[in-house]
Amino acid sequence: MRAAGVPVHGLKEGVLERLGTTRTPQPVLGVVAIPAPVPVDDLPPGLVVVTVGVQDPGNLGTIVRSAEAAGAVAVVVGRGEHGVDPWNPKVVRGSAGAVLGIPVTTVDDPADALRSLRARGFRSVGAEATGARPHTDTDLTGACALVIGSEAHGLGDAVTAEFDDVVAIPMAGATESLNAGVAASVLMFEAARQARG
């Protein structure tokens, strides 16, 4: 780290535990500036993941981590009543640092963000437990906004009105739905598989 010009400081025993938000933190703590958000109108073509009402920081962290791993170009997070802050410490930890590796931007109105993306040629594909088609039968390639909602409240009428397609992940057994992080991961890696094929 020193060779890269990053200041390194040693801490006395117990200091890191007092600074961290976990009971047993990792032995290294990094302090970084929050990257400037990329406006929705400036996002490049590709898979953009849009979250609506995802309040659980672990789920959002998983979504961001999977988005980076699956090759998505950005994650757009509905803020306030539309979702948890992507810079919440639990989100940052859950993302395993991916919040610094993929553009993450917040919006007040996810429906407006979808309209802006559509104006630039993006298709909007919503994920719902009772979606019209299996996710494997839907084109998730190219400029595609994949919309993930909360398990408790769904996506809302204003957002669903912007969809070009609605997909579901077929499931066996009595399970009604997957959590938002798992469902988003399945869908993003299907998009990655389609892009490779």
C-alpha positions as CSV (number, residue, x, y, z in Angstrom):
1,M,0.0,0.0,0.0
2,R,2.8,2.4,0.8
3,A,4.4,1.7,-2.6
4,A,1.1,2.9,-4.2
5,G,1.2,6.1,-2.2
6,V,-1.5,5.1,0.3
7,P,-0.8,6.3,3.9
8,V,-0.7,3.4,6.3
9,H,-1.2,3.8,10.0
10,G,-0.8,1.2,12.8
11,L,-3.4,1.3,15.6
12,K,-3.1,0.2,19.2
13,E,-4.9,-2.9,20.2
14,G,-8.6,-2.4,20.7
15,V,-8.9,0.8,18.6
16,L,-10.1,-1.0,15.5
17,E,-12.8,-2.7,17.5
18,R,-14.0,0.6,18.7
19,L,-14.1,2.2,15.2
20,G,-15.7,-0.7,13.5
21,T,-19.4,-1.6,13.4
22,T,-18.9,-5.4,13.9
23,R,-18.0,-7.3,17.0
24,T,-15.0,-9.0,15.4
25,P,-13.7,-6.7,12.6
26,Q,-11.1,-7.7,10.0
27,P,-7.6,-6.6,11.0
28,V,-7.5,-3.9,8.2
29,L,-9.6,-0.9,7.9
30,G,-9.6,1.3,4.7
31,V,-10.8,4.9,4.6
32,V,-11.9,6.0,1.1
33,A,-13.9,8.8,-0.4
34,I,-17.4,7.8,-1.6
35,P,-17.1,7.9,-5.5
36,A,-19.1,10.6,-7.2
37,P,-22.3,9.0,-8.6
38,V,-22.7,8.6,-12.3
39,P,-26.0,10.2,-13.5
40,V,-28.5,7.8,-14.9
41,D,-28.3,9.7,-18.2
42,D,-24.5,9.0,-18.4
43,L,-24.6,5.2,-17.8
44,P,-23.2,3.1,-20.6
45,P,-25.2,0.5,-22.5
46,G,-25.3,-2.9,-20.9
47,L,-27.0,-4.5,-17.9
48,V,-28.1,-1.9,-15.3
49,V,-29.6,-3.3,-12.1
50,V,-32.3,-1.0,-10.6
51,T,-33.4,-1.7,-7.0
52,V,-36.8,-0.5,-5.7
53,G,-37.6,-0.6,-2.0
54,V,-34.7,-3.0,-1.1
55,Q,-34.4,-2.1,2.6
56,D,-32.2,-4.9,3.9
57,P,-28.5,-3.9,3.7
58,G,-27.3,-7.5,3.3
59,N,-29.6,-7.9,0.3
60,L,-28.4,-4.7,-1.3
61,G,-24.7,-5.6,-0.6
62,T,-25.3,-9.0,-2.3
63,I,-26.9,-7.3,-5.3
64,V,-24.0,-4.9,-5.8
65,R,-21.4,-7.7,-5.3
66,S,-23.2,-10.0,-7.8
67,A,-23.7,-7.1,-10.3
68,E,-20.0,-6.5,-10.4
69,A,-19.2,-10.2,-10.7
70,A,-21.8,-10.7,-13.4
71,G,-20.5,-7.8,-15.5
72,A,-23.3,-5.3,-15.0
73,V,-22.4,-1.7,-15.9
74,A,-24.1,-0.1,-12.9
75,V,-26.5,-0.4,-10.0
76,V,-29.2,2.2,-9.6
77,V,-30.6,2.3,-6.0
78,G,-33.9,3.9,-5.1
79,R,-33.3,5.8,-1.9
80,G,-35.4,6.9,1.0
81,E,-38.7,5.0,1.0
82,H,-37.3,3.3,-2.2
83,G,-34.4,1.6,-0.4
84,V,-31.4,1.5,1.9
85,D,-28.4,3.8,1.5
86,P,-25.8,2.0,-0.5
87,W,-23.1,3.5,1.7
88,N,-24.6,2.0,4.9
89,P,-21.7,0.0,6.5
90,K,-23.6,-3.3,6.3
91,V,-24.1,-2.7,2.5
92,V,-20.4,-1.9,2.0
93,R,-19.4,-5.1,3.9
94,G,-22.0,-7.2,2.2
95,S,-20.7,-6.0,-1.2
96,A,-17.2,-7.1,-0.3
97,G,-16.0,-3.8,-1.6
98,A,-17.9,-4.0,-4.9
99,V,-19.5,-0.6,-4.1
100,L,-16.1,0.8,-5.1
101,G,-15.7,-1.4,-8.2
102,I,-19.0,-0.7,-10.1
103,P,-20.8,2.6,-10.5
104,V,-23.6,2.8,-7.8
105,T,-26.0,5.7,-8.0
106,T,-29.1,6.7,-6.1
107,V,-32.3,8.1,-7.4
108,D,-35.4,9.5,-5.6
109,D,-37.8,8.2,-8.3
110,P,-37.0,4.8,-9.8
111,A,-39.8,5.1,-12.3
112,D,-38.3,8.3,-13.6
113,A,-34.9,6.6,-13.9
114,L,-36.5,3.9,-16.0
115,R,-38.1,6.5,-18.3
116,S,-34.6,8.2,-18.7
117,L,-33.0,4.8,-19.5
118,R,-35.8,4.0,-22.0
119,A,-35.2,7.3,-23.8
120,R,-31.6,6.1,-24.3
121,G,-32.7,2.7,-25.8
122,F,-32.8,0.5,-22.6
123,R,-35.5,-2.2,-22.2
124,S,-36.9,-2.5,-18.6
125,V,-37.4,-6.0,-17.3
126,G,-39.1,-6.5,-13.9
127,A,-38.7,-9.5,-11.7
128,E,-41.8,-10.7,-9.9
129,A,-42.6,-14.0,-8.2
130,T,-45.5,-14.4,-10.5
131,G,-43.8,-13.0,-13.7
132,A,-45.3,-13.8,-17.1
133,R,-42.3,-15.7,-18.4
134,P,-39.4,-17.7,-17.0
135,H,-36.2,-15.7,-16.8
136,T,-34.4,-18.1,-19.2
137,D,-36.9,-17.4,-21.9
138,T,-36.4,-13.6,-21.8
139,D,-33.7,-11.6,-23.6
140,L,-31.6,-9.9,-20.9
141,T,-28.8,-8.9,-23.3
142,G,-27.8,-5.4,-24.5
143,A,-29.1,-2.3,-22.9
144,C,-31.3,-3.8,-20.3
145,A,-32.5,-2.4,-17.0
146,L,-33.2,-5.3,-14.6
147,V,-35.6,-4.1,-11.9
148,I,-35.6,-5.8,-8.4
149,G,-38.1,-5.0,-5.8
150,S,-38.4,-5.6,-2.1
151,E,-39.8,-8.9,-0.9
152,A,-42.4,-7.2,1.4
153,H,-43.7,-4.5,-0.8
154,G,-43.0,-5.5,-4.4
155,L,-42.4,-2.9,-7.1
156,G,-45.4,-0.6,-7.1
157,D,-47.7,0.5,-9.9
158,A,-45.6,3.6,-11.0
159,V,-42.5,1.3,-11.6
160,T,-44.4,-1.6,-13.2
161,A,-46.0,0.7,-15.7
162,E,-42.5,1.3,-17.1
163,F,-41.8,-2.4,-17.8
164,D,-41.3,-3.9,-21.3
165,D,-41.3,-7.4,-19.8
166,V,-41.8,-9.2,-16.5
167,V,-40.0,-12.4,-15.6
168,A,-40.0,-14.9,-12.8
169,I,-37.6,-17.6,-11.6
170,P,-39.3,-21.0,-11.7
171,M,-39.2,-22.7,-8.4
172,A,-40.0,-26.2,-7.1
173,G,-41.7,-27.0,-3.8
174,A,-43.6,-24.7,-1.5
175,T,-41.2,-21.8,-1.6
176,E,-43.1,-18.7,-2.6
177,S,-40.1,-16.5,-3.5
178,L,-36.4,-16.0,-3.1
179,N,-34.9,-13.1,-1.2
180,A,-34.0,-10.0,-3.3
181,G,-30.3,-10.6,-3.2
182,V,-30.5,-14.3,-4.3
183,A,-33.2,-13.6,-7.0
184,A,-31.2,-10.6,-8.4
185,S,-28.0,-12.8,-8.5
186,V,-29.8,-15.6,-10.4
187,L,-31.1,-13.1,-13.0
188,M,-27.8,-11.3,-13.4
189,F,-25.9,-14.5,-14.0
190,E,-28.5,-15.5,-16.5
191,A,-27.9,-12.2,-18.3
192,A,-24.2,-12.9,-18.2
193,R,-24.7,-16.4,-19.6
194,Q,-26.9,-14.9,-22.5
195,A,-24.2,-12.3,-23.2
196,R,-21.5,-15.0,-23.5
197,G,-23.7,-17.1,-25.8
